[in-house]
Amino acid sequence: MAVIAAQEPDGEIALGIQLKHAARRALANRTTLAYGKPDARWAKEFDNQLQAVAAKKLVTLLQARRAGQTIAVGPGAARFHAGLDRVNKAVEQSIGLRAQIADERLEITLLREEFADLHLGTINHCLWNAPTAECQNQLPPDQRGTTPLLGACQPSRCRNSVLTVAHERIWRMEEADLVEFLKKKLSRPLREQAENRLSEVRSTNLQFAKMKESA
């Protein structure tokens, strides 16, 4: 409800009412169990609002891209930049719409349409595309799904993966952790595995450094 309330005028009032319902539900007896059952319509609305929140987070990146900045690295960066460029072009050409809708609202609407399959993540963003999804393609065909497995993501290799400056801190922390880990006495296989991962992480961090240099 907080997600939806944030998108609407005076949404904090609706949020307060919903919290009252939640408190009442928590104290209710077993005759009101249906109140908390899943609802397909609610799930659809929640998904729509999540898309809106994701698009709102992209507005800053969109504006930076409009200024000609490189705002992403990783295998999917070119596709991500191309999508942002298309949205910026549509904003520039939508004079009629801009007269009716505030610029940010227009940007959010266009971003939702352009990045309908975008999944925001802590270590990367996923431009979901099933044929190129490393997380799903590693599974047997009969076990593959239609959404990304974020816990099995290979951010530096999957062609759906995009990394922004917001992700850099996590990658820098992982590099520091690996350096400390390799100071320990390790078995040869474990050391080789850690060294390979460190090389991969350092390669990604080098991309972050280059991106900031070009900003």
Number of C-alpha atoms within 10 A of each C-alpha: 14 13 14 18 17 15 14 10 9 10 15 16 11 17 17 14 10 15 14 12 12 14 10 11 16 11 9 12 9 8 7 11 11 9 12 10 8 9 10 9 9 10 11 11 13 15 12 14 18 16 23 22 17 18 25 20 14 19 17 13 19 24 15 15 18 15 10 12 16 20 23 25 23 22 17 22 20 15 16 25 20 12 16 24 16 15 24 19 12 14 17 10 11 12 10 8 12 16 9 9 11 10 13 15 15 18 23 22 16 19 26 22 14 16 19 16 15 21 18 17 14 11 20 26 22 26 24 20 15 16 10 13 23 21 20 20 14 11 11 8 9 6 9 15 13 10 15 22 15 17 8 11 19 17 23 19 14 18 22 28 27 28 26 18 15 12 17 19 12 12 17 16 12 16 19 11 12 17 14 10 14 15 9 9 9 12 9 9 9 12 16 13 11 17 16 12 15 19 13 14 19 16 12 19 18 10 16 22 12 12 17 13 9 10 11
